[in-house]
Amino acid sequence: MITVEEALGHVLSLADATGTEIVDIGDAAGRVLAEPVAAARDNPPFAASAMDGYAARGEDASPGNSLEVIGEAAAGRAWDGLVAAGQAVRIFTGAPIPRGATRVVIQEDVTRDGDRIILGDGLDGADHIRPAGGDFKSGDTLDAPRRLGPAELALAAAMNAPSLTVARRPIVSLIATGDELVMPGDDPAADQIVASNTFGLKAMLADAGAEPRMTPIARDDPRSLAACFDLASSADLVVTVGGASVGDHDIVAEVGAERGLLRDFHKVAMRPGKPLMAGRINGTPM
């Protein structure tokens, strides 16, 4: 009999890498990134306005100054010109900063009259510019391994990565055992119960990123359990529920041994759950 900590160590040592696959970034939520993602360009790729307002030279941004508005820049529509002394360009959030401009005066600090603006007395001192490469630079990486959540996927997309190399989802076969079990919706006899543990395990495994598959219930009969083992032969991990104790009807160890089960341990010093068994069946962790 071993401790819970020892049992956990044994179980984790049985785990095998599943290999990798390339998936579209739109299908990568919840997957585990297996290879780093390198940024294909700076982000932002240009100095960009962080606010709606007017792009001007810093030395012209003084309270009371009057500037001539000579153009307009919006996100995706840069203004191709030079901002000279006494000039400003109407600019919107996300637009490239025109040449010659070194700050953005927010529109709340401006009074506009036709093609001229007057800067207000409460002018703030911020430049309101997002510098080129302020988020990341070309060649910067999103390192692996890591679970890909919303923030990671948004970052990978901004890095211009259309697809990602991720760990293949492990296939986990769940085998519920026992004559006393029926499936939800069936009509249990007076001495039967409804199978529930495998449904909870299936949800836990899916949430952890696995691909869980449930076999039919294995009856307390060697042929029935052997058939379920056959159905689970392509899995990366086999999990049996019940049948690992020492009673006359607990046949997982017996049938498993006939099919090549090499036990790593059997009993754990905990209650409930002492008869917990782990090992490999024909090379597959079980």
N, C-alpha and C positions, 0 to 999 in steps of 0.2 A: 504494500500500500504506500502511495506517495502523497506528498502535500499538494494542495491546489496550485501553488506557485511552480512546483516541479512539473505537474501535469500540464500547465499552460506552456511551459518551456518546451516540453516534449511535443505538444500539439503544433506549436509554431514552427518547430524544427522540421515537421513533416511537410510544410508548405512548399510548393514548387512554383517557380515563375511560369506565367502562362504564355509568354511571348508578346509580341506587339502587333498592332495593325494601324493603318492610316484611315482616319475618319474625317468627314467634312466637319468644319468647325461648328456648324449648326447642329450637329448630332453629338457633340462632345461633352455636353453637360453631365457632370457626375463621374466622368471617366478620370483615369489617373494618367497624367502626362508622363510619357516614357522618355522623350527626348526634348532637350531645350528648344525653345522658340526664339529665333533671332529677329530683331527688328529690321525690316527692309529699308526703313527711312527714319529720319528724325520725326518726333512728334512734340509740338506742332512742327510741320516742315518749314514754317516761316514764322517770323514775329507776327503775332496776331492780336487784334484788339480784344480785350477782356470785357469791354463795356460798349454800349451805344453812346456815341458822342461825336467828337471832332478831333481828327488827327492833326497835330501841329508841331512846330519846333518847340522844344522845351523852353528856350529863352523868350518865346513869345507868350508863354502861359503866365501872364501876370494879371491880377484883378484890374478890370476896367479897359483892358486892351480890346481893340476892334480888329478883327481879322476877316479877310475876304475868303468866302467859300468857293473853291475852284473845281470841285468834283465830288464824287460819291463812291464809296467802296462798301461792298457787302460780301458776306460769306459766299465764296465761289465766284465772285465777280470783283477781282482786284482792280484798283485804279492805277493805271500805268502812267505815272508822271512824277514830277519832283515838287515837293512842298518847299517853297522858298519863304523868306522872311515876310511876315504879315499875311501869310496864307494858311488855310486850313482845308481839310477834306472831311466831308460828312462820312462817318464810318459806323458800321454796325458790328456787333459781337461776332467774332470769328473771322472777320475780314483781315487780309494782309495789311500790315502797316506800310503806307506809301513811303517811297524814298524821301529822305529829308526830314520826316516826322520822327520825333523821339518820345512823344507822349500822346495820350488821349485825354482830352478834356470831356468829362461826362456831360451829357446833355442837360442834366439838372443844374449845372453850373454855368449855363449859357442862355443868353437871350438872343433870338435870331430875328433879323429884320432883312428880308429879301436875301441877297447874296452876302450879307455880312452878319457876323456874330459879335456880341460883346460879352466878355468874360466877367462873371459875377465876382462880388467881393468875398464870397465864402469859398473860393476856389480851393480844392484840396490839393495835396502835394504828391499824390500817387501817380505813376505813369500809366497804369491800367493796360499794360502790355504783357502778354504771355510770350516769353522769349522762345525763339526757335530751339527745339530740342529740350524744352523745359520739362516735359514728361519723361521722355527717353530719347536716346540717340541711336542712330543706325548702328547695328551690331550689338546693342544691349540685349540681354537674354532674359526670358522667363524660364527659370531653372526647373528641372525635373529631378525626382518625381514629386508630384503634387496633385491633389484632387482639384479638378477643374470646376469651380463654381462661377457665379455670375461675374464677379470682378475679374477673375483670371481669363474668362472667355472674352470679355470686353477688351482687356489689355491685349490678348493675342490677336483679336480682330484689328485693333488699332495698329498693331505691328505688321499688318497686311499679310497674315497667315491664313490662307483659305482652308487648310487642312492641318491636322495635328497627328503626331504619332503617339498613340496611347497603348496602355496595357490591355491585352484582350480580356474581356470579361470572363472570369472563371465560371465554368458550368458546374453547378452543385446539385447533385441528385439527393432528394429527400425521400427516405423510405420509412414510413410508419409501419410498425409491426404489431400484430396481436389480433386474436379472434374476437376480442371484445370491442373492436373499433368499427364504426360505420362512418361514411362520409356525411358532411352536413346536408340536410335535406332528405336523407334516407330515414327509414322508420326503424329505430333501434329496438331490439328485443329487450326484455326486462333486465337481462344481465349484460347489456352492452352500453357503450358510451359513444359520443360523437367525437371523432378525431379533431383536435384543435391545435396541438403543438406545432404540427408541420405548417399550418397556415401562418402562425406567428413567426416561425423561422423563415418561411418564404419571404414574408414582408421585410424582416430584418436583413436577410441576405440581399434582396433587391435594393434596399436602402443603402447598403454598403458597397453596391456596385457589381454584385454578382448576377449571374443568370440562373436563378433557381428553377429546378424542374422536379415535380412530384410524381413518383411512381404510384401505381395502384397500391392499396394497403396489402402488406405481406402478411398472410395468415400464419398461424403457428404450425406450419408444415414446411419441411425442407424444400419441397419442389416449388412452393409459392415464393419463398424467400429467394431461392436460387433464380427464379424467373425475374424477380425485381433486381437482383444483382446484375443479371444480363442486360436489363433495360438501362442500368446505370453505368455500363461498361465504358461509355465514351466520356464520362464526367471527369472533371479535374478534382473533384472532392465528393465523397459519398458520406452522407450523414444518416445514420439509422436512429430512430426514436423508439426506445423500448427494446426488449429482447436481449439485453446484454448482462442480465443478472445470472443467477446460478440455479434457477428453478427448472423443473422438467420441461417447461414450455419456452424457456429463454434459449433460443437456438441460433442467435446471431454468431456467436463465437464458433460454434460447431460447423455451421454451414459456411461461414467465412473461411475457416481453416481448410475445408475441402476445396475451396476456390483460391487458395494461395494466400490467405490472410497471415501476415506477420505482425503479431501484436507488439506494440511498443510499451504499453502498460494496460492494466485492467481496472484496478481499484484505486479510488482517490479518497483521502482522509477528509471527507465532508459529508454532511447530512442536510437535506436529502441528496442523493446522487452518487453514493459511494461506488456502485457498479458502472463506472464510466470507462469505456474501452476505446483505445485509439491505436492505429497502426497503418499498415498499407495492405491493400488487397490487389494483387497483381500490379504492384507499383503505384497504385492510386491511393492517396491519403484517404483514410476512412475514420 
